[in-house]
Each structure stands twice: as C-alpha cells, then as structure tokens.
Amino acid sequence: MGRAEVRALYSAKGKELSPRSVDYIHVTLQKALSQAMRDDLVPRNVAAGEHPRSSRTRREIKALTSDQARALLTAARGERNEALYVVAVHTGLRQGELLGLKWADLDLAGRRLSVRRALKVTVHGLDFGPPKNRASRRSVPLSKTAAAVLRVHRTRQNEERLRLGDLWQDHDLAFPNRIGKPLDHNNLYYREYKPLLQKAGLGDEGFTFHSLRHTFATELFNQHKRPKIIQSLLGHSSITQTMDTYSHLLDDVSDNEIGGLDEAFG
C-alpha cells in the first residue's frame, strides 16, 4: 500500500461514513503501520503525514426530513435493532454512545438514559472508553416512543438470551451483536443500516449513521428549542460548536421573530 492507496481509502470511506469514523480509520491505520515498521514488517508508514479530508474541511450537514425519518423508522419496524434507530433519532446519541449503552444506564420508568461510555475502535479492536468529552457524560430524556420501543426490545433480547443459553455472552449491553458481545460499527453500517436505507427508499440520499444525530438536532432547532439546551442534549463541549455546526438553520430569521422590538423599545 502506498500513499495514493491511503488517500483513495479515505476518499471512499468519506462517502459512506461520518467524518469521525473516517478519522478512526486514519488513527487505527497509522498506529498499525507504525507498529509494523517497528517490527520491520514494512519499510515505512505510508499513513504518516496523511490526513482524511474530514479532518480538514467540514462536510455539509445532512439530516433526514421528518418524512424521511418516519420512512426509515417504518422500515425498521420489527427488525432486531428497531429500538437502536428509534433511540438514535429521538436522542441524538453518537453511534459509539449508542453501542456503549448498558441496561443499567437506562431508566425506562423515569424515561431517561445516562451516557457513561462509548464503544470505540482501537488498534486492539473494539473497546469501551469515556465519551468524547466531559460534556458528553450526560443525562438525556427519553420520549414516550423511545421508552416504549426499548421495553419491547428488552423483552425480545431476554428471549434471545434464553434461547442461546451458554452461547450468550452477557455484557448488559442494550444493543449487542447476536451473542451479546459489542456490536461492530462496520457490521452495523453495512449489514443493517445501508439495507435499511434501501428498504426505506433512501439508499441514494447519502445519509450516514451520523445523519440520525443531525436529524435529532435539526428537529430541535426547527422547534425553536434554545441552543444551550440543544448543546447539552448533544453533549457538545461548547455552545460555539453547536452554533457553528447548525448555524445554517438560523439563516431564515423572519421579521416576525424580531417584530416585538418596535413595541418594546419604540
């Protein structure tokens, strides 16, 4: 593999995955090649000095419309991980945060969840680690819809556990793979999410899994929720990050929204 192949890999993955996922690939590849070079398996690290385009330029925010989101969730109805997609759209959790959720983090009666960890891709494989930043350790309310679908999901998962018996490896994960272990990000994307987009008629729209997070945030802005509240729900480290990411949603301020100033300060 040469530098041209590395750039081609980043370019191809950039069309399928979120910028953060492409960055994960870059970090993993760079560390793996560094170790291989130290072990005299390769003459040089061709990933050194290369940077995914996602690290240099902000990609256009691509969110599903409410109709598209409903189509996706309708297509997911009855699927093994239906609840995963419902929770993603209704909470805006990052993919790693969703895959790191444990049942102990979920209070279905009180309709809240706690983000305490994230499933991450490391040079040694999948592993749990802290969320992206301190602000990402947060409590997020659950909608009635999300809480209800999680109850059904828990019942189905308990049945799955009983059916597999000793084959089930219990990690208390809300969204594990079919034997209870952490669910691989790529398997989720290619084996479940992409076919689901096709089923919903959205396969050619360019939606990544991260688009579900943007869908949640976009809907909150459309409902005129306070940006500081949205920042807290998303787990952004600063209000600046929230406003920079979603500033385009504030471009259509109308005269009516400031009309009261004439009366107030006339």
C-alpha positions as CSV (number, residue, x, y, z in Angstrom):
1,M,0.0,0.0,0.0
2,G,1.3,3.5,-0.9
3,R,0.1,7.0,-0.1
4,A,-2.2,7.0,-3.2
5,E,-4.0,4.0,-1.9
6,V,-4.3,5.6,1.6
7,R,-5.9,8.7,0.1
8,A,-8.2,6.6,-2.1
9,L,-9.3,4.7,1.1
10,Y,-10.1,7.9,3.0
11,S,-11.9,9.3,0.0
12,A,-14.1,6.1,-0.4
13,K,-14.9,5.9,3.3
14,G,-15.7,9.6,3.4
15,K,-18.6,8.9,1.1
16,E,-20.0,6.2,3.3
17,L,-19.1,7.1,6.9
18,S,-19.2,10.1,9.2
19,P,-16.1,12.3,9.4
20,R,-15.4,10.9,12.9
21,S,-15.5,7.3,11.7
22,V,-13.0,8.2,8.9
23,D,-10.8,9.7,11.5
24,Y,-10.9,6.5,13.5
25,I,-9.8,4.6,10.4
26,H,-6.9,7.0,9.9
27,V,-5.8,6.7,13.6
28,T,-6.1,2.9,13.5
29,L,-4.2,2.6,10.2
30,Q,-1.4,5.0,11.3
31,K,-0.8,3.2,14.6
32,A,-0.9,-0.3,13.0
33,L,1.6,0.7,10.3
34,S,3.8,2.4,13.0
35,Q,3.9,-0.9,14.9
36,A,4.6,-2.9,11.7
37,M,7.5,-0.6,10.9
38,R,9.0,-1.1,14.3
39,D,8.7,-4.8,13.8
40,D,10.5,-4.5,10.4
41,L,7.4,-5.7,8.6
42,V,7.1,-2.6,6.3
43,P,9.8,-0.1,5.3
44,R,7.8,3.0,6.1
45,N,4.5,4.2,7.4
46,V,2.6,5.5,4.4
47,A,-0.2,6.9,6.5
48,A,2.1,9.2,8.4
49,G,1.5,12.8,7.3
50,E,-1.7,12.0,5.6
51,H,-5.0,13.4,6.9
52,P,-8.5,12.5,5.9
53,R,-10.4,15.2,4.2
54,S,-12.9,15.0,7.0
55,S,-10.2,16.5,9.3
56,R,-9.6,19.5,7.1
57,T,-13.0,20.5,5.8
58,R,-16.4,20.4,7.4
59,R,-18.8,18.3,5.4
60,E,-22.2,19.5,4.7
61,I,-24.6,18.6,7.5
62,K,-27.1,16.1,6.0
63,A,-30.2,15.4,8.1
64,L,-33.3,13.4,7.3
65,T,-36.5,15.4,6.9
66,S,-39.3,14.3,9.3
67,D,-40.9,12.4,6.5
68,Q,-37.7,10.6,5.7
69,A,-37.1,9.8,9.4
70,R,-40.6,8.3,9.6
71,A,-39.9,6.3,6.5
72,L,-36.7,4.9,8.0
73,L,-38.3,4.0,11.3
74,T,-41.3,2.4,9.5
75,A,-38.8,0.3,7.5
76,A,-37.1,-0.7,10.8
77,R,-40.3,-1.9,12.4
78,G,-40.0,-5.5,13.5
79,E,-36.2,-5.5,12.8
80,R,-33.9,-6.9,15.6
81,N,-32.4,-3.5,16.2
82,E,-35.5,-1.4,15.6
83,A,-35.0,0.3,19.0
84,L,-31.5,1.3,18.1
85,Y,-32.7,3.5,15.3
86,V,-35.6,4.9,17.3
87,V,-33.3,5.9,20.1
88,A,-30.8,7.4,17.7
89,V,-33.4,9.7,16.2
90,H,-35.1,10.5,19.5
91,T,-31.9,11.2,21.5
92,G,-29.2,12.3,19.0
93,L,-26.6,10.0,20.7
94,R,-23.4,9.3,18.8
95,Q,-23.0,5.8,17.3
96,G,-20.4,4.8,19.8
97,E,-22.5,6.1,22.7
98,L,-25.5,4.0,21.5
99,L,-23.4,0.9,21.1
100,G,-21.9,1.5,24.6
101,L,-25.3,1.8,26.3
102,K,-26.0,-0.7,29.0
103,W,-29.3,-1.6,30.5
104,A,-28.0,-0.2,33.8
105,D,-27.8,3.2,32.0
106,L,-31.5,3.2,31.1
107,D,-34.3,4.3,33.4
108,L,-37.4,3.4,31.4
109,A,-39.8,4.2,34.2
110,G,-38.3,7.7,34.6
111,R,-37.7,8.0,30.9
112,R,-34.1,9.0,31.0
113,L,-30.7,7.5,29.9
114,S,-27.2,8.2,31.1
115,V,-24.3,8.4,28.7
116,R,-21.3,7.0,30.6
117,R,-19.2,5.3,28.0
118,A,-18.7,4.8,24.2
119,L,-17.7,1.8,22.1
120,K,-14.6,2.8,20.3
121,V,-12.4,1.4,17.5
122,T,-8.8,1.0,18.8
123,V,-5.7,-0.7,17.4
124,H,-6.6,-3.7,19.5
125,G,-10.2,-3.9,18.3
126,L,-13.4,-2.7,19.9
127,D,-13.2,-1.4,23.4
128,F,-15.2,0.8,25.8
129,G,-13.8,4.2,26.7
130,P,-15.1,7.5,28.1
131,P,-17.4,9.6,25.9
132,K,-15.9,12.2,23.5
133,N,-15.5,14.9,26.2
134,R,-16.6,15.8,29.7
135,A,-19.9,17.4,28.4
136,S,-20.7,14.1,26.7
137,R,-21.2,12.5,30.1
138,R,-24.8,13.5,30.3
139,S,-28.4,12.5,31.1
140,V,-30.8,12.5,28.2
141,P,-34.6,12.4,28.4
142,L,-36.4,9.6,26.6
143,S,-39.5,10.3,24.6
144,K,-42.6,8.1,25.2
145,T,-41.9,6.4,21.8
146,A,-38.3,5.6,22.7
147,A,-39.1,4.3,26.1
148,A,-41.9,2.1,24.7
149,V,-39.8,0.6,22.0
150,L,-37.0,-0.1,24.4
151,R,-39.3,-2.1,26.7
152,V,-40.2,-4.3,23.7
153,H,-36.6,-4.5,22.8
154,R,-35.6,-5.7,26.3
155,T,-38.3,-8.4,26.2
156,R,-37.1,-9.6,22.8
157,Q,-33.5,-9.6,24.0
158,N,-34.3,-11.6,27.1
159,E,-36.0,-14.2,24.9
160,E,-32.9,-14.3,22.7
161,R,-30.6,-14.7,25.7
162,L,-32.7,-17.7,27.0
163,R,-32.8,-19.3,23.5
164,L,-29.0,-19.1,23.2
165,G,-28.2,-20.3,26.7
166,D,-24.5,-20.6,27.4
167,L,-23.7,-19.2,23.9
168,W,-24.8,-15.7,25.1
169,Q,-22.0,-13.6,26.4
170,D,-23.7,-11.1,28.7
171,H,-22.2,-7.6,28.8
172,D,-25.5,-6.0,29.9
173,L,-25.5,-4.1,26.5
174,A,-28.7,-2.7,25.2
175,F,-27.6,-3.1,21.6
176,P,-25.1,-6.1,21.4
177,N,-24.5,-8.4,18.5
178,R,-26.4,-11.7,18.2
179,I,-24.4,-13.4,21.0
180,G,-24.3,-10.5,23.4
181,K,-20.9,-9.1,22.6
182,P,-20.2,-5.4,21.5
183,L,-21.7,-4.7,18.0
184,D,-19.0,-3.8,15.4
185,H,-19.6,-0.4,13.8
186,N,-18.9,-1.6,10.3
187,N,-21.2,-4.6,10.7
188,L,-24.0,-2.3,11.8
189,Y,-23.4,0.1,8.9
190,Y,-23.0,-2.4,6.1
191,R,-25.3,-5.3,7.2
192,E,-28.1,-3.3,8.8
193,Y,-28.1,0.4,8.2
194,K,-27.4,0.5,4.5
195,P,-30.0,-2.2,3.7
196,L,-32.5,-0.3,5.9
197,L,-31.9,2.9,3.9
198,Q,-32.6,0.9,0.7
199,K,-35.8,-0.6,2.2
200,A,-37.0,2.9,3.1
201,G,-36.2,4.3,-0.3
202,L,-33.4,6.4,1.0
203,G,-30.4,4.5,-0.3
204,D,-29.3,7.1,-2.8
205,E,-29.6,10.1,-0.4
206,G,-26.1,9.9,1.1
207,F,-27.2,9.5,4.7
208,T,-24.5,8.2,7.1
209,F,-25.4,6.9,10.5
210,H,-24.3,10.3,11.9
211,S,-27.1,11.8,9.9
212,L,-29.5,10.4,12.6
213,R,-27.8,12.7,15.1
214,H,-28.1,15.6,12.8
215,T,-31.8,14.8,12.3
216,F,-32.4,15.0,16.0
217,A,-30.6,18.3,16.3
218,T,-32.2,19.8,13.2
219,E,-35.7,19.0,14.5
220,L,-35.0,20.7,17.8
221,F,-33.8,23.8,16.0
222,N,-36.9,23.7,13.8
223,Q,-39.0,23.6,17.0
224,H,-37.1,26.7,18.2
225,K,-35.6,25.0,21.3
226,R,-32.9,27.0,23.0
227,P,-29.4,26.4,21.5
228,K,-28.0,25.9,25.0
229,I,-30.5,23.1,25.7
230,I,-29.5,21.5,22.3
231,Q,-25.8,21.8,23.2
232,S,-26.5,19.9,26.5
233,L,-28.5,17.2,24.8
234,L,-25.9,16.6,22.1
235,G,-23.0,16.6,24.6
236,H,-21.1,19.3,22.7
237,S,-18.2,20.8,24.6
238,S,-19.2,24.3,23.9
239,I,-22.1,26.4,22.6
240,T,-19.8,27.5,19.8
241,Q,-19.5,24.0,18.4
242,T,-23.3,23.8,18.4
243,M,-23.8,27.1,16.7
244,D,-21.0,26.5,14.2
245,T,-22.5,23.1,13.2
246,Y,-26.1,24.3,12.9
247,S,-25.8,28.0,12.1
248,H,-27.4,27.4,8.7
249,L,-30.6,26.6,10.5
250,L,-30.7,30.1,11.8
251,D,-30.4,31.9,8.5
252,D,-34.1,32.2,7.8
253,V,-34.9,34.5,10.7
254,S,-38.0,36.4,9.7
255,D,-39.2,39.9,10.5
256,N,-41.9,38.5,12.7
257,E,-39.4,37.0,15.0
258,I,-38.0,40.5,15.9
259,G,-41.2,42.4,15.3
260,G,-41.7,42.8,19.1
261,L,-38.7,45.1,19.4
262,D,-40.7,48.0,17.9
263,E,-43.2,47.8,20.7
264,A,-40.7,47.1,23.4
265,F,-38.2,49.8,22.6
266,G,-40.3,52.1,20.3
